[in-house]
Amino acid sequence: MTERKTNGIGRRGFLKLGAAGVAGAATIGGKAKPAAAAVAGGTMMAAPLPAAKGPRVVVVGGGWSGLTMAKYLKKAKPDFDVVLLEPSSVFFSCPLSNLWLHGVVETDMLIHSYVDAARNNGYIWLQAALVDLDREKRRAYTSLGTIDYDYIVLSPGIDYMYESFGVEDPAEQYMVAQNWPAAFKPASEHLTLKGKLEDFEEGVFLLTVPPGNYRCLPGPYERACMIASYFQKEDIPGKVVLIDPNEKPTIKAEGFLAAFEELYKDVLEYMPSTKIEGIDVGKKKVVTDFEEIEFADAAIYPRVRAARLIENLGLADPKSPQKEAAIDPLRYHVIGDEHTYVAGDARPMPFSKSGNTANSEAKIVARMIAAHAEGKEVPWQSPETICYSAVSADPLESIMVDAKYKHDGTGQGWGFTDVVMINDRSKDLGKANIEWGKGLWRDMFEA
Ligand SMILES: Cc1cc2nc3c(=O)[nH]c(=O)nc-3n(C[C@H](O)[C@H](O)[C@H](O)COP(=O)(O)OP(=O)(O)OC[C@H]3O[C@@H](n4cnc5c(N)ncnc54)[C@H](O)[C@@H]3O)c2cc1C
């Protein structure tokens, strides 16, 4: 096998991220119930934190939602004592990671320090996971001890549902997750996928689009473009096969279809209206409603659900097929509990599960909580989904959408409003794509 260069990820980057991935996986993978024994026995000590200097707000999850929430809670109400719980040691950005797979951006651009975020914005980062909650006592049970709070905001992101592809046996689910990780949750999965591309020799590289409302609607199509472009650049005799249950790309369809046809005709096969009904782990093939497709390697992206933490805490809506939280859709708090909030990709509203949505939404929720603490209310406001997708790497060209949401007055029926969609790929949008990422990282990590 010929040795290919590592496209922007140096050995230093691998080592740094390797450590982060292990910390995150070890803590998040476990069931959320171990604390129950400690809770019942009353053995858990208080977490190692300074005494609260004001109303304590615990934010769970240091992703796009939680990082923005922690910063903007402090901005909205400086006397809040904000604690961000996040078990990973380093932040890894999913946005722009498809460009990084190709080598368009470097690893250092995607990783950021939780220490900096907390220090620059006057809150505390506790490197711990939430494992249980006593909402009556307003006590959080974390992997480092208990925290008494006035408000808690849960932004734990997503988990995968391999059952959606007919893979029911946990042992098989584990095999699929480990061998062909989706790479739609940050860090370790992305590193594995990058390594796979660097080692890929020939044959079909399989990608899938999940059913339902999944994280980053354009993500699988953007990734297909970046991997196809990578195969062209590195002269790899491989083909990307993208299986999609939808009739056409779920967003920016015209721009993606034009790129598939005009740039990647020989290296990318798009299979719309195709449902995966099973995965033969041993034979490396997927069974669709039409045929069986063998693959040399893959990143298999199943249906998503709210992070298991939400269900483990008893907060999932039993009617939600994606096990999202049962909250007031206009006020974000758990039904009947105005001290527990859920935001980001774990929310039940059918917004785009995107970083920009989570970031703009967190600013709104932070203002709602600050107002509640003062006995006031702020009117509902729409989050904003601004989303660039790279379709060509060299030169970097992107397409984009900018949209807000409207509701039917009850928060049950939702639609898009103020939509601007640009499907003509351009270098200007390519530049704007990178600037968008830098702007949001600055917003989350700098003062
Ligand atoms: C490849 C890819 C490309 C993308 N591109 C874009 C893009 O161009 N633009 C865009 O806007 N969005 C994009 N997205 C989507 C974006 O990354 C997500 O929508 C966003 O990360 C959601 O934020 P979140 O805070 O809800 O979840 P996350 O960012 O996943 O954060 C959740 C955090 O919670 C932590 N956590 C989980 N359980 C616990 C616990 N028990 N205790 C404490 N912490 C816990 C996790 O460790 C994690 O850090 C992309 C996603 C992917 C995968």
The ligand as a Tripos MOL2 file, in Angstrom:
@<TRIPOS>MOLECULE
LIG
   53    58     1     0     0
SMALL
NO_CHARGES

@<TRIPOS>ATOM
      1 C1        -19.9090   16.2660   10.4900 C.3       1 LIG1
      2 C2        -20.7790   17.3430   11.0570 C.ar      1 LIG1
      3 C3        -20.8510   18.5700   10.4390 C.ar      1 LIG1
      4 C4        -21.6480   19.5730   10.9710 C.ar      1 LIG1
      5 N1        -21.6830   20.7870   10.3310 N.ar      1 LIG1
      6 C5        -22.4240   21.7820   10.8530 C.ar      1 LIG1
      7 C6        -22.3860   23.0760   10.2450 C.ar      1 LIG1
      8 O1        -21.7070   23.3170    9.2280 O.2       1 LIG1
      9 N2        -23.1360   24.0490   10.7840 N.ar      1 LIG1
     10 C7        -23.8960   23.8430   11.9060 C.ar      1 LIG1
     11 O2        -24.5480   24.7930   12.3720 O.2       1 LIG1
     12 N3        -23.9450   22.6240   12.5220 N.ar      1 LIG1
     13 C8        -23.2400   21.6020   12.0070 C.ar      1 LIG1
     14 N4        -23.2460   20.3600   12.6330 N.ar      1 LIG1
     15 C9        -24.1810   20.0980   13.7460 C.3       1 LIG1
     16 C10       -23.6670   20.5180   15.1300 C.3       1 LIG1
     17 O3        -22.4030   19.9580   15.3920 O.3       1 LIG1
     18 C11       -24.6440   20.0570   16.2090 C.3       1 LIG1
     19 O4        -25.9600   20.3890   15.8580 O.3       1 LIG1
     20 C12       -24.2890   20.6930   17.5480 C.3       1 LIG1
     21 O5        -23.0620   20.1490   17.9860 O.3       1 LIG1
     22 C13       -25.3840   20.4810   18.5910 C.3       1 LIG1
     23 O6        -24.9950   21.0440   19.8010 O.3       1 LIG1
     24 P1        -25.3950   20.3830   21.1980 P.3       1 LIG1
     25 O7        -24.7400   21.2540   22.2100 O.co2     1 LIG1
     26 O8        -26.8300   20.1230   21.2560 O.co2     1 LIG1
     27 O9        -24.6810   18.9440   21.1760 O.3       1 LIG1
     28 P2        -23.1140   18.6100   21.2040 P.3       1 LIG1
     29 O10       -22.3570   19.6790   20.4970 O.co2     1 LIG1
     30 O11       -22.9650   17.2160   20.7330 O.co2     1 LIG1
     31 O12       -22.7240   18.6830   22.7160 O.3       1 LIG1
     32 C14       -23.2300   17.7900   23.6670 C.3       1 LIG1
     33 C15       -22.2120   17.7010   24.8030 C.3       1 LIG1
     34 O13       -22.8220   17.0820   25.9290 O.3       1 LIG1
     35 C16       -21.8630   16.3000   26.5740 C.3       1 LIG1
     36 N5        -22.5580   15.3290   27.4170 N.ar      1 LIG1
     37 C17       -23.2920   14.2580   27.0410 C.ar      1 LIG1
     38 N6        -23.7550   13.6040   28.1120 N.ar      1 LIG1
     39 C18       -23.3260   14.2960   29.1980 C.ar      1 LIG1
     40 C19       -23.4710   14.1100   30.6000 C.ar      1 LIG1
     41 N7        -24.1460   13.0720   31.1220 N.pl3     1 LIG1
     42 N8        -22.8870   15.0050   31.4480 N.ar      1 LIG1
     43 C20       -22.1850   16.0520   30.9460 C.ar      1 LIG1
     44 N9        -22.0040   16.2650   29.6160 N.ar      1 LIG1
     45 C21       -22.5630   15.3920   28.7670 C.ar      1 LIG1
     46 C22       -21.0690   15.6810   25.4200 C.3       1 LIG1
     47 O14       -19.7920   15.2560   25.8530 O.3       1 LIG1
     48 C23       -21.0000   16.8400   24.4230 C.3       1 LIG1
     49 O15       -19.8250   17.6090   24.5920 O.3       1 LIG1
     50 C24       -22.4090   19.3500   12.1360 C.ar      1 LIG1
     51 C25       -22.3360   18.1090   12.7820 C.ar      1 LIG1
     52 C26       -21.5230   17.1170   12.2440 C.ar      1 LIG1
     53 C27       -21.4180   15.8190   12.9680 C.3       1 LIG1
@<TRIPOS>BOND
     1     1     2 1
     2     2     3 ar
     3     2    52 ar
     4     3     4 ar
     5     4     5 ar
     6     4    50 ar
     7     5     6 ar
     8     6     7 ar
     9     6    13 1
    10     7     8 2
    11     7     9 ar
    12     9    10 ar
    13    10    11 2
    14    10    12 ar
    15    12    13 ar
    16    13    14 ar
    17    14    15 1
    18    14    50 ar
    19    15    16 1
    20    16    17 1
    21    16    18 1
    22    18    19 1
    23    18    20 1
    24    20    21 1
    25    20    22 1
    26    22    23 1
    27    23    24 1
    28    24    25 2
    29    24    26 1
    30    24    27 1
    31    27    28 1
    32    28    29 2
    33    28    30 1
    34    28    31 1
    35    31    32 1
    36    32    33 1
    37    33    34 1
    38    33    48 1
    39    34    35 1
    40    35    36 1
    41    35    46 1
    42    36    37 ar
    43    36    45 ar
    44    37    38 ar
    45    38    39 ar
    46    39    40 ar
    47    39    45 ar
    48    40    41 1
    49    40    42 ar
    50    42    43 ar
    51    43    44 ar
    52    44    45 ar
    53    46    47 1
    54    46    48 1
    55    48    49 1
    56    50    51 ar
    57    51    52 ar
    58    52    53 1
@<TRIPOS>SUBSTRUCTURE
     1 LIG1         1 GROUP 0 **** ****
